[in-house]
Amino acid sequence: MGYLPYIQVILAVLLVAGVLIQRSDGNLGAGFGGDGSFGTRFSRRGLEKMTFNATLVVAVLFVISVLIPLVLL
C-alpha cells in the first residue's frame, strides 16, 4: 500500500487538469443562480467529448483509490 499515495497524487493532478481544460460557458450570472447561458445549448463532440469522458473516468478512479484503504481496514 506504499504506492497508493503516489497514485492518488497522479490522479488528482490529472483530474484538476481535465477540469481546467474543459469549455466553460458559465458567467457571473450563473454563479448567482441565474441560467447564465441565455438559452444556448451545445453538445460535446470529438475531442471535447473525449476530454469530458476521460475526466469522468479519472474522477471515478480517484474516488475508488480514496475508498480502497477504508475497505481494507
N, C-alpha and C positions, 0 to 999 in steps of 0.2 A: 504493500500500500504506500510505499515511499514515493512512487511516481504519480500518484493521484493529484497532488497539488500542482505539479507541472502541467498535467493535462488540463486542469481547471483554469490555470492562467492562460494557456494557449486558447482554450475555448472562449474565455472571457474576452480576450483581445480580438478574436475572430468575430464574436458577437457584436462588440462595440463597432468594429469596422463595418460589418454588414449593415448595422442600423444607420450608421452615418452616411453611407454611400447611396442609400435609397432616396428616391424622389420624395420631396416634402412639399405638399400643396397647402399646408396649414399656414395661416397668417395670424395676426394678433387677435382678430375676431374669433378665431377658432379656440384660442386659449381661454377666452372668457365665456365659453358655452355657445357661441354662435356657430353657424354652419361653416363659415369660412371658405367654402368652395363655390358659393353662389350658384349652386345647381349644376356645376360641371362635374362630369364623371369621366373617369378614364379606366381602361383595362390594361393590366400589365401584359406586356408582350415581350418575347425574345429575352434579351439579357436582363431586363428588369424583372421579369417573372422568375428567371433562374436565380437571380440575386435574392429575391424575396423568399423563394423556397429554400435556398441554401441557408439563409438567416434563420428560418424556422427550424430547420434540421439542427443547426448549431445550438439554438436555444433549447431544444428538447434534449440534446446530448449534454448540455451544461446542467440542466435540471437533474438528469439521471446521474451525472457524476457527483452532484451535491448530495443526492439521496443515497448513494451507494454506502457511505460509511454508516448512515443511520440504520440501514437494513442489516448490515453485517455485525452490528453490536449485539 
